[in-house]
Amino acid sequence: MPHRSIALPACLCCSVSASQEDGVALHKAFSSFISIESMDVVPLCGGLSPTRRTLRCTVNGKSYAASILSALPAQRKREVQAHFLAAKNGFAPTLYYHNDDNTLIIMDFVEGKTLSIDQARNIEVLNKMSQALNTMSHIQLDLPANNVFSYMKEIYDRLIGQQTSLSPLITQVAEIVKTVEQKIINETRPTVFSHCDLNPRNIFFVNQKLSIIDWEGASICYEFFDLASFSILLCLDEKSEASLLEKYLQKKPTPEDLKYLQSLKLTIRAFDAFKLFDSLKDLKELADKIDPTSIENFVYYETLCANDSTANSSEFVFKLALSELQELLRETT
């Protein structure tokens, strides 16, 4: 589709596919750290978050990514804090600009595709990811605690309140989560700086460099949360998961480590699926329309999610979430 021009100061030669308001904000932002001769703006797809729009901005021939956010102010602030520290430690794109309320963030554009399921099992990727997560576990950062179970309870109440045909399944999963929660609470393990959304669309591995984006969910969370998230959402096999954990710990995992990781994996399956269902405005209609027995396995949908950034339809998200809960039930029976 050809880009639509918008009116900007005469000194700026700009071809854009963005709103007038976006164009003015971007011009002001880039002008704060670069002299603009030309600028081209193209929207990017790929995220499932309703609170973020991402644009590719090519300024004077160099590409940047601009994220326009509509999350809560505290969430926007912590994204900037977390991204800055991750970039400083070499596993996030360089951050060039954020406005006063952090609703606009500009960073390096990463040339290349986001991580595929097959690529995630590459030993170099596992090494880089384990190093990044180990580094994060030692960073002291004033971020809010991520109370996963309280948040999940809030989502559960909303989902049950809709009285869909999914209610029995959601209730069954919630009972499993209660048992898992107690196991995790009984563990005396530290909480650490975590990304909390290591899905394949948020990870690049280009030219042997790992880059993680979209830090809006960053918080202080259970140790191994990001390890478990990466393992599930990148569909790691048993060997790759063991390698990731061992490299993170820098020692052979104990049986207790393995049990703790498994508990967090079950938690994340439920948490991720509940969030996806909660994002659907037409959940009731989809639940009535789609036969649960027609659902493919989770790896099928997660591979599509990783390989096709346009796979964002309500029906796709519903099937992805349902397949994740079905996988959870298989793992607990």
Secondary structure, DSSP 8 states (H G I E B T S, - for coil): ---B-----TT-EEEESS-HHHHHHHHHHHHTTS--SEEEEEEE-----TTEEEEEEEETTEEEEEEEE-S-HHHHHHHHHHHHHHHHTTSS--EEEE-TTSSEEEEE---S-B--HHHHTSHHHHHHHHHHHHHHHT------B--HHHHHHHHHHHHHHT--TTHHHHHHHHHHHHHHHHHHHHS---EEEE-S---GGGEEEETTEEEE---TT-EEEETTHHHHHHHHHTT--HHHHHHHHHHHHTS---HHHHHHHHHHHHHHHHHHHHHHHHT-TTHHHHHHHS-GGG---HHHHHHHHHH-TT---HHHHHHHHHHHHHHHHHHT-
